[in-house]
Structures are given as C-alpha cells and as structure tokens.
Amino acid sequence: KKKEKKKEEKKEEVTQDEAAAGLSALFD
C-alpha cells in the first residue's frame, strides 16, 4: 500500500507541473 501512496503523490506532482506549464504558456 505504501507504493500506491507514492504513485498518488507523483500524480499530484505531475498535475502541478502541468499547471505550471500552462501558466508559463499564458505568460509567454
């Protein structure tokens, strides 16, 4: 179950990364 939690954390990280990329595109 510990692995599952890590996977969820990584998913959140990717979402944040995508959000940051979206903001970068807006300000580009």
mmCIF entry with sequence, helices, sheets and N, C-alpha, C, O atoms, coordinates in Angstrom:
data_MODEL
# 
_entry.id   MODEL 
# 
_entity.id                         1 
_entity.type                       polymer 
_entity.pdbx_number_of_molecules   1 
# 
_entity_poly.entity_id                      1 
_entity_poly.type                           'polypeptide(L)' 
_entity_poly.nstd_linkage                   no 
_entity_poly.nstd_monomer                   no 
_entity_poly.pdbx_seq_one_letter_code       KKKEKKKEEKKEEVTQDEAAAGLSALFD 
_entity_poly.pdbx_seq_one_letter_code_can   KKKEKKKEEKKEEVTQDEAAAGLSALFD 
_entity_poly.pdbx_strand_id                 A 
# 
loop_
_entity_poly_seq.entity_id 
_entity_poly_seq.num 
_entity_poly_seq.mon_id 
_entity_poly_seq.hetero 
1 1  LYS n 
1 2  LYS n 
1 3  LYS n 
1 4  GLU n 
1 5  LYS n 
1 6  LYS n 
1 7  LYS n 
1 8  GLU n 
1 9  GLU n 
1 10 LYS n 
1 11 LYS n 
1 12 GLU n 
1 13 GLU n 
1 14 VAL n 
1 15 THR n 
1 16 GLN n 
1 17 ASP n 
1 18 GLU n 
1 19 ALA n 
1 20 ALA n 
1 21 ALA n 
1 22 GLY n 
1 23 LEU n 
1 24 SER n 
1 25 ALA n 
1 26 LEU n 
1 27 PHE n 
1 28 ASP n 
# 
_struct_asym.id          A 
_struct_asym.entity_id   1 
# 
_struct_conf.conf_type_id            HELX_P 
_struct_conf.id                      HELX_P1 
_struct_conf.pdbx_PDB_helix_id       AA1 
_struct_conf.beg_label_comp_id       LYS 
_struct_conf.beg_label_asym_id       A 
_struct_conf.beg_label_seq_id        2 
_struct_conf.pdbx_beg_PDB_ins_code   ? 
_struct_conf.end_label_comp_id       PHE 
_struct_conf.end_label_asym_id       A 
_struct_conf.end_label_seq_id        27 
_struct_conf.pdbx_end_PDB_ins_code   ? 
_struct_conf.beg_auth_comp_id        LYS 
_struct_conf.beg_auth_asym_id        A 
_struct_conf.beg_auth_seq_id         2 
_struct_conf.end_auth_comp_id        PHE 
_struct_conf.end_auth_asym_id        A 
_struct_conf.end_auth_seq_id         27 
_struct_conf.pdbx_PDB_helix_class    1 
_struct_conf.details                 ? 
_struct_conf.pdbx_PDB_helix_length   26 
# 
_struct_conf_type.id          HELX_P 
_struct_conf_type.criteria    ? 
_struct_conf_type.reference   ? 
# 
loop_
_atom_site.group_PDB 
_atom_site.id 
_atom_site.type_symbol 
_atom_site.label_atom_id 
_atom_site.label_alt_id 
_atom_site.label_comp_id 
_atom_site.label_asym_id 
_atom_site.label_entity_id 
_atom_site.label_seq_id 
_atom_site.pdbx_PDB_ins_code 
_atom_site.Cartn_x 
_atom_site.Cartn_y 
_atom_site.Cartn_z 
_atom_site.occupancy 
_atom_site.B_iso_or_equiv 
_atom_site.pdbx_formal_charge 
_atom_site.auth_seq_id 
_atom_site.auth_comp_id 
_atom_site.auth_asym_id 
_atom_site.auth_atom_id 
_atom_site.pdbx_PDB_model_num 
ATOM 1   N N  . LYS A 1 1  ? 0.848  -1.208 0.000   1.00 0.00 ? 1  LYS A N  1 
ATOM 2   C CA . LYS A 1 1  ? 0.000  0.000  0.000   1.00 0.00 ? 1  LYS A CA 1 
ATOM 3   C C  . LYS A 1 1  ? 0.883  1.257  0.000   1.00 0.00 ? 1  LYS A C  1 
ATOM 4   O O  . LYS A 1 1  ? 0.462  2.324  -0.448  1.00 0.00 ? 1  LYS A O  1 
ATOM 5   N N  . LYS A 1 2  ? 2.097  1.113  0.503   1.00 0.00 ? 2  LYS A N  1 
ATOM 6   C CA . LYS A 1 2  ? 2.970  2.287  0.547   1.00 0.00 ? 2  LYS A CA 1 
ATOM 7   C C  . LYS A 1 2  ? 3.282  2.754  -0.887  1.00 0.00 ? 2  LYS A C  1 
ATOM 8   O O  . LYS A 1 2  ? 3.383  3.950  -1.161  1.00 0.00 ? 2  LYS A O  1 
ATOM 9   N N  . LYS A 1 3  ? 3.431  1.778  -1.784  1.00 0.00 ? 3  LYS A N  1 
ATOM 10  C CA . LYS A 1 3  ? 3.748  2.117  -3.176  1.00 0.00 ? 3  LYS A CA 1 
ATOM 11  C C  . LYS A 1 3  ? 2.585  2.910  -3.787  1.00 0.00 ? 3  LYS A C  1 
ATOM 12  O O  . LYS A 1 3  ? 2.795  3.868  -4.531  1.00 0.00 ? 3  LYS A O  1 
ATOM 13  N N  . GLU A 1 4  ? 1.365  2.496  -3.462  1.00 0.00 ? 4  GLU A N  1 
ATOM 14  C CA . GLU A 1 4  ? 0.197  3.178  -4.020  1.00 0.00 ? 4  GLU A CA 1 
ATOM 15  C C  . GLU A 1 4  ? 0.199  4.661  -3.637  1.00 0.00 ? 4  GLU A C  1 
ATOM 16  O O  . GLU A 1 4  ? -0.077 5.535  -4.458  1.00 0.00 ? 4  GLU A O  1 
ATOM 17  N N  . LYS A 1 5  ? 0.518  4.915  -2.368  1.00 0.00 ? 5  LYS A N  1 
ATOM 18  C CA . LYS A 1 5  ? 0.516  6.302  -1.901  1.00 0.00 ? 5  LYS A CA 1 
ATOM 19  C C  . LYS A 1 5  ? 1.557  7.121  -2.680  1.00 0.00 ? 5  LYS A C  1 
ATOM 20  O O  . LYS A 1 5  ? 1.314  8.271  -3.045  1.00 0.00 ? 5  LYS A O  1 
ATOM 21  N N  . LYS A 1 6  ? 2.714  6.504  -2.922  1.00 0.00 ? 6  LYS A N  1 
ATOM 22  C CA . LYS A 1 6  ? 3.769  7.215  -3.645  1.00 0.00 ? 6  LYS A CA 1 
ATOM 23  C C  . LYS A 1 6  ? 3.284  7.547  -5.064  1.00 0.00 ? 6  LYS A C  1 
ATOM 24  O O  . LYS A 1 6  ? 3.575  8.619  -5.596  1.00 0.00 ? 6  LYS A O  1 
ATOM 25  N N  . LYS A 1 7  ? 2.540  6.613  -5.663  1.00 0.00 ? 7  LYS A N  1 
ATOM 26  C CA . LYS A 1 7  ? 2.045  6.837  -7.014  1.00 0.00 ? 7  LYS A CA 1 
ATOM 27  C C  . LYS A 1 7  ? 1.095  8.040  -7.024  1.00 0.00 ? 7  LYS A C  1 
ATOM 28  O O  . LYS A 1 7  ? 1.130  8.866  -7.936  1.00 0.00 ? 7  LYS A O  1 
ATOM 29  N N  . GLU A 1 8  ? 0.258  8.121  -6.005  1.00 0.00 ? 8  GLU A N  1 
ATOM 30  C CA . GLU A 1 8  ? -0.683 9.247  -5.923  1.00 0.00 ? 8  GLU A CA 1 
ATOM 31  C C  . GLU A 1 8  ? 0.081  10.559 -5.787  1.00 0.00 ? 8  GLU A C  1 
ATOM 32  O O  . GLU A 1 8  ? -0.262 11.563 -6.412  1.00 0.00 ? 8  GLU A O  1 
ATOM 33  N N  . GLU A 1 9  ? 1.126  10.530 -4.955  1.00 0.00 ? 9  GLU A N  1 
ATOM 34  C CA . GLU A 1 9  ? 1.922  11.739 -4.762  1.00 0.00 ? 9  GLU A CA 1 
ATOM 35  C C  . GLU A 1 9  ? 2.528  12.187 -6.087  1.00 0.00 ? 9  GLU A C  1 
ATOM 36  O O  . GLU A 1 9  ? 2.519  13.371 -6.426  1.00 0.00 ? 9  GLU A O  1 
ATOM 37  N N  . LYS A 1 10 ? 3.048  11.223 -6.820  1.00 0.00 ? 10 LYS A N  1 
ATOM 38  C CA . LYS A 1 10 ? 3.681  11.552 -8.104  1.00 0.00 ? 10 LYS A CA 1 
ATOM 39  C C  . LYS A 1 10 ? 2.634  12.150 -9.056  1.00 0.00 ? 10 LYS A C  1 
ATOM 40  O O  . LYS A 1 10 ? 2.921  13.089 -9.798  1.00 0.00 ? 10 LYS A O  1 
ATOM 41  N N  . LYS A 1 11 ? 1.428  11.596 -9.022  1.00 0.00 ? 11 LYS A N  1 
ATOM 42  C CA . LYS A 1 11 ? 0.365  12.094 -9.899  1.00 0.00 ? 11 LYS A CA 1 
ATOM 43  C C  . LYS A 1 11 ? 0.098  13.571 -9.593  1.00 0.00 ? 11 LYS A C  1 
ATOM 44  O O  . LYS A 1 11 ? -0.076 14.381 -10.503 1.00 0.00 ? 11 LYS A O  1 
ATOM 45  N N  . GLU A 1 12 ? 0.068  13.903 -8.311  1.00 0.00 ? 12 GLU A N  1 
ATOM 46  C CA . GLU A 1 12 ? -0.166 15.298 -7.920  1.00 0.00 ? 12 GLU A CA 1 
ATOM 47  C C  . GLU A 1 12 ? 0.969  16.177 -8.436  1.00 0.00 ? 12 GLU A C  1 
ATOM 48  O O  . GLU A 1 12 ? 0.748  17.292 -8.909  1.00 0.00 ? 12 GLU A O  1 
ATOM 49  N N  . GLU A 1 13 ? 2.189  15.648 -8.332  1.00 0.00 ? 13 GLU A N  1 
ATOM 50  C CA . GLU A 1 13 ? 3.352  16.406 -8.793  1.00 0.00 ? 13 GLU A CA 1 
ATOM 51  C C  . GLU A 1 13 ? 3.225  16.713 -10.279 1.00 0.00 ? 13 GLU A C  1 
ATOM 52  O O  . GLU A 1 13 ? 3.484  17.834 -10.717 1.00 0.00 ? 13 GLU A O  1 
ATOM 53  N N  . VAL A 1 14 ? 2.830  15.717 -11.040 1.00 0.00 ? 14 VAL A N  1 
ATOM 54  C CA . VAL A 1 14 ? 2.685  15.904 -12.486 1.00 0.00 ? 14 VAL A CA 1 
ATOM 55  C C  . VAL A 1 14 ? 1.613  16.951 -12.759 1.00 0.00 ? 14 VAL A C  1 
ATOM 56  O O  . VAL A 1 14 ? 1.767  17.799 -13.638 1.00 0.00 ? 14 VAL A O  1 
ATOM 57  N N  . THR A 1 15 ? 0.526  16.883 -11.997 1.00 0.00 ? 15 THR A N  1 
ATOM 58  C CA . THR A 1 15 ? -0.558 17.858 -12.199 1.00 0.00 ? 15 THR A CA 1 
ATOM 59  C C  . THR A 1 15 ? -0.036 19.269 -11.956 1.00 0.00 ? 15 THR A C  1 
ATOM 60  O O  . THR A 1 15 ? -0.332 20.191 -12.717 1.00 0.00 ? 15 THR A O  1 
ATOM 61  N N  . GLN A 1 16 ? 0.747  19.429 -10.886 1.00 0.00 ? 16 GLN A N  1 
ATOM 62  C CA . GLN A 1 16 ? 1.303  20.750 -10.588 1.00 0.00 ? 16 GLN A CA 1 
ATOM 63  C C  . GLN A 1 16 ? 2.222  21.190 -11.713 1.00 0.00 ? 16 GLN A C  1 
ATOM 64  O O  . GLN A 1 16 ? 2.223  22.353 -12.116 1.00 0.00 ? 16 GLN A O  1 
ATOM 65  N N  . ASP A 1 17 ? 3.007  20.241 -12.216 1.00 0.00 ? 17 ASP A N  1 
ATOM 66  C CA . ASP A 1 17 ? 3.942  20.540 -13.304 1.00 0.00 ? 17 ASP A CA 1 
ATOM 67  C C  . ASP A 1 17 ? 3.161  21.014 -14.522 1.00 0.00 ? 17 ASP A C  1 
ATOM 68  O O  . ASP A 1 17 ? 3.527  21.997 -15.166 1.00 0.00 ? 17 ASP A O  1 
ATOM 69  N N  . GLU A 1 18 ? 2.081  20.303 -14.828 1.00 0.00 ? 18 GLU A N  1 
ATOM 70  C CA . GLU A 1 18 ? 1.266  20.671 -15.991 1.00 0.00 ? 18 GLU A CA 1 
ATOM 71  C C  . GLU A 1 18 ? 0.647  22.053 -15.782 1.00 0.00 ? 18 GLU A C  1 
ATOM 72  O O  . GLU A 1 18 ? 0.588  22.857 -16.712 1.00 0.00 ? 18 GLU A O  1 
ATOM 73  N N  . ALA A 1 19 ? 0.194  22.322 -14.577 1.00 0.00 ? 19 ALA A N  1 
ATOM 74  C CA . ALA A 1 19 ? -0.403 23.628 -14.272 1.00 0.00 ? 19 ALA A CA 1 
ATOM 75  C C  . ALA A 1 19 ? 0.643  24.725 -14.460 1.00 0.00 ? 19 ALA A C  1 
ATOM 76  O O  . ALA A 1 19 ? 0.352  25.779 -15.026 1.00 0.00 ? 19 ALA A O  1 
ATOM 77  N N  . ALA A 1 20 ? 1.855  24.471 -13.987 1.00 0.00 ? 20 ALA A N  1 
ATOM 78  C CA . ALA A 1 20 ? 2.935  25.453 -14.128 1.00 0.00 ? 20 ALA A CA 1 
ATOM 79  C C  . ALA A 1 20 ? 3.229  25.674 -15.609 1.00 0.00 ? 20 ALA A C  1 
ATOM 80  O O  . ALA A 1 20 ? 3.450  26.805 -16.041 1.00 0.00 ? 20 ALA A O  1 
ATOM 81  N N  . ALA A 1 21 ? 3.229  24.598 -16.378 1.00 0.00 ? 21 ALA A N  1 
ATOM 82  C CA . ALA A 1 21 ? 3.498  24.717 -17.815 1.00 0.00 ? 21 ALA A CA 1 
ATOM 83  C C  . ALA A 1 21 ? 2.389  25.544 -18.457 1.00 0.00 ? 21 ALA A C  1 
ATOM 84  O O  . ALA A 1 21 ? 2.653  26.366 -19.334 1.00 0.00 ? 21 ALA A O  1 
ATOM 85  N N  . GLY A 1 22 ? 1.162  25.329 -18.026 1.00 0.00 ? 22 GLY A N  1 
ATOM 86  C CA . GLY A 1 22 ? 0.041  26.090 -18.582 1.00 0.00 ? 22 GLY A CA 1 
ATOM 87  C C  . GLY A 1 22 ? 0.206  27.569 -18.273 1.00 0.00 ? 22 GLY A C  1 
ATOM 88  O O  . GLY A 1 22 ? -0.035 28.415 -19.134 1.00 0.00 ? 22 GLY A O  1 
ATOM 89  N N  . LEU A 1 23 ? 0.616  27.886 -17.050 1.00 0.00 ? 23 LEU A N  1 
ATOM 90  C CA . LEU A 1 23 ? 0.805  29.291 -16.676 1.00 0.00 ? 23 LEU A CA 1 
ATOM 91  C C  . LEU A 1 23 ? 1.925  29.896 -17.509 1.00 0.00 ? 23 LEU A C  1 
ATOM 92  O O  . LEU A 1 23 ? 1.825  31.029 -17.980 1.00 0.00 ? 23 LEU A O  1 
ATOM 93  N N  . SER A 1 24 ? 2.997  29.123 -17.683 1.00 0.00 ? 24 SER A N  1 
ATOM 94  C CA . SER A 1 24 ? 4.131  29.609 -18.478 1.00 0.00 ? 24 SER A CA 1 
ATOM 95  C C  . SER A 1 24 ? 3.655  29.962 -19.884 1.00 0.00 ? 24 SER A C  1 
ATOM 96  O O  . SER A 1 24 ? 4.063  30.976 -20.450 1.00 0.00 ? 24 SER A O  1 
ATOM 97  N N  . ALA A 1 25 ? 2.793  29.121 -20.440 1.00 0.00 ? 25 ALA A N  1 
ATOM 98  C CA . ALA A 1 25 ? 2.293  29.351 -21.791 1.00 0.00 ? 25 ALA A CA 1 
ATOM 99  C C  . ALA A 1 25 ? 1.468  30.647 -21.816 1.00 0.00 ? 25 ALA A C  1 
ATOM 100 O O  . ALA A 1 25 ? 1.523  31.406 -22.784 1.00 0.00 ? 25 ALA A O  1 
ATOM 101 N N  . LEU A 1 26 ? 0.719  30.886 -20.761 1.00 0.00 ? 26 LEU A N  1 
ATOM 102 C CA . LEU A 1 26 ? -0.114 32.094 -20.709 1.00 0.00 ? 26 LEU A CA 1 
ATOM 103 C C  . LEU A 1 26 ? 0.751  33.350 -20.681 1.00 0.00 ? 26 LEU A C  1 
ATOM 104 O O  . LEU A 1 26 ? 0.446  34.350 -21.331 1.00 0.00 ? 26 LEU A O  1 
ATOM 105 N N  . PHE A 1 27 ? 1.838  33.275 -19.912 1.00 0.00 ? 27 PHE A N  1 
ATOM 106 C CA . PHE A 1 27 ? 2.691  34.456 -19.765 1.00 0.00 ? 27 PHE A CA 1 
ATOM 107 C C  . PHE A 1 27 ? 3.741  34.570 -20.861 1.00 0.00 ? 27 PHE A C  1 
ATOM 108 O O  . PHE A 1 27 ? 4.450  35.573 -20.944 1.00 0.00 ? 27 PHE A O  1 
ATOM 109 N N  . ASP A 1 28 ? 3.842  33.542 -21.705 1.00 0.00 ? 28 ASP A N  1 
ATOM 110 C CA . ASP A 1 28 ? 4.869  33.562 -22.744 1.00 0.00 ? 28 ASP A CA 1 
ATOM 111 C C  . ASP A 1 28 ? 4.550  34.670 -23.746 1.00 0.00 ? 28 ASP A C  1 
ATOM 112 O O  . ASP A 1 28 ? 5.292  34.864 -24.709 1.00 0.00 ? 28 ASP A O  1 
# 
